[in-house]
Amino acid sequence: TGISGPFILFGGIKTMFKWKKAAAALAAAAMTVAGAGCTVGSGSAYAMTIDGEQINAGIYIYYSYASYMELTQTLQSQNSKLDVKDDNVVKEQKMDGDSSEEWIKNKALEYCQRYVAIEKKFDELDLSLTEEESKDVESTIDSFWDTNGETYEKNGISKNSVKSVLENTYMTNEVFLYYYGVDGEEGTTEDDLKQYYEENNARVRYIKFDLTDGKGEALDDAGKKEMKAKVEDYLGEINALKGDEDAMEDEMDNVQSDYNAYVTSISEEAAAATATSATDADGNEIAATTEATTVAAETTTETTAAAEESAATETAGAEEAAETTAAEESASEETTTTEAAVETDENGSEVTTTTTAPYANEQIIAKVTTKENTKEEDVTYNPCKNVYDYVFGDGQKNYGVATVVEDDTAYYIVMCRDIKERMTEDDLWTETQQNTVISQAYSDAFEDMLDGWTGEQKVEKNDSAIKKYDAFKIDMDSSSQSA
C-alpha cells in the first residue's frame, strides 16, 4: 500500500491516505508516462513563496505536470471520446467552472500549499521518518532516476525535487497517523475503528442461479417458474439445518455442486441438440460432431468465492469514474481454499497435510458511498443491487437464515453471518485492515484539517516563473523513457 496523491504509489507505508480530489491513477501516470519531454527548461527561479518557504522550480514543475495529468485523466473518464492527447482540445475544456489552464495552476498551487503545510506540521510535531522509510525513499528514488532521471532533468525537475515530493508523502502519512491513528491526538480508539468497520461491511455467502438456458439464452416465463421452484427447494434444504450454521454452509456447498452439475448437463444437452452427422465418400456414416455452442457453463457456475477483487484487507484505492469509496473492491474472498503444512510423523518422515480455509466461500461486501452528483447507473453493486440492498437491510437482522433474492437475470440464495465473529487479528482485523479503516473513516476529517492549515498561509506567487513553467509545454512524443 501507499499514499495516493501526486506521486507514484509506493509500498512499505503503514497506511494509505487518500487526497480527496486527487485521482489515484494520476500518481503512477505522473511518474511513468512515456514522453514527458517538457520544453520549459531548467530555470532556477522559485515559483512561489508560502509562509516564507520558497517552492523551487523543480517541485512546482512536478506538481504542475501532475495536475495536467490529473486533468486529462478526469476529462477522459467523463468523455472517453475526447482526444486528451491534443492540447488544443484540452485547453477548450472547463473543469469546476475554470478553464483547463487555470484549473491546472490552481491545482498545482494547492499541492504546493499542502506540501508546505505538511513540512511545517511535521517539524512542529517533532515527527521523523523511520529508518526503514528513509531507506525506502533512497532506494526508490535511485531506482527511478536510473530509468527516468534524464527525462525529468530535461524538464527542469531535479532528483532532489522528486525526492522531496516522495518524502512529503511519507510525512503526510505520519502527520495523519499522529492525529487519527489509534490513541492519536484526536482520540481514535481501536473500538471506534472496529465499530466503523462492522457498520460498513457485511459477511455474506451467496449462490447465483442464472436465468438462462443451455444455450445461454434468457429463460421464458415457464423456465423462470421452473428455476424458482428449484431454488426454493434448495432453500428449504439449507434452512432445514437452521441453528447449525456450519451445517448450513456445508449444504450450500452441496447445492452449489448440484447446480454446477445441472448447468453442465443442460449445456451438454444443448450441444447435443445441434449435433450434425455426415457420410464419407463411400457412404459410411461419420460420427456426429457438435457445433461450438458454448453456453452458460462458463459463466453460471459462479461461486461466492470468485466474485470481485479482495477488499477486506485493502478497500481504500483508486477513484473510478463512479467515484465510489468501495464499489471497485467491494468483496473479500479467501485467496486459497486449502492450506498445506509439512509435518513429521512418528517415524520421522515428512507428511503433507491440507486444511480447508474456513471462510473460502464467504465475501466481505463493503457499503458503497458515492460522491455528490454521482449517477446511480455509474455505481457498481456486488453482486447486484437487489442482493446488496438485502444484505445491508434485512440481512443484518437475520444472521444464519438463507433467503432468496430475485434479480432480472438471476435468483440468489443469500445468507448473512455476524461479521463480529471474524474480527480477530489473524483473520479480518489485521494491522493492515486497521490502518485501512483509519484512512476510510478519517481521511475527510484530515482533508478539512489540511484545508484549515493552507487557508491561513501567506502565498506570494512569482507570476513570470509560473507562466514559464506552463504544463502545456509538454511534448508527449519526445522521449521513449518510461519507468
Buried (B, 14 or more C-beta within 10 A) or exposed (E): BBBBBBBBBBEBBBBBBBBEBBBBBBBBBBBBBBBBBBEBEBBEBBBBBBBEBBBBBBBBBBBBBBBBBBBBBBBBBEEEEBEBEEBEBBEEBEBEEEEBBEBBBBBBBBBBBBBBBBBBBBEEEEEEBEEEBEEBBEEBBEEBBEEBBEBBBBBBBBBEBBBBBBBBBBBBBBBBBBBBBBEBEEEBEEEBBBEBBBEBBBBBBBBBBBBBBBBBEEBEEEBBEEBBEBBEEBBEBBBEBEEEBEEBBEBBBEBBEEBBEBBBEBBBEBBEEEEEEEEEEEEEEEEEEEEEBEBBBEEBBBBBBEBBBBBBBBBBBBBBEBBBBBBBBBBBBBEEEEEEEEEEEEEEEEEEEEEEBEBBBBBBBBBBBBEEEBEEEEBBBBBBBBBBEBBBEBBBEBBBBBBBBBBEEBBBBBBBBBBBEBBEEEEBBBEBBBBBBBBBBBBEBBBEBBBEBBEEBEBEBBEEBBEBBBBBBBEEEBBEBEE
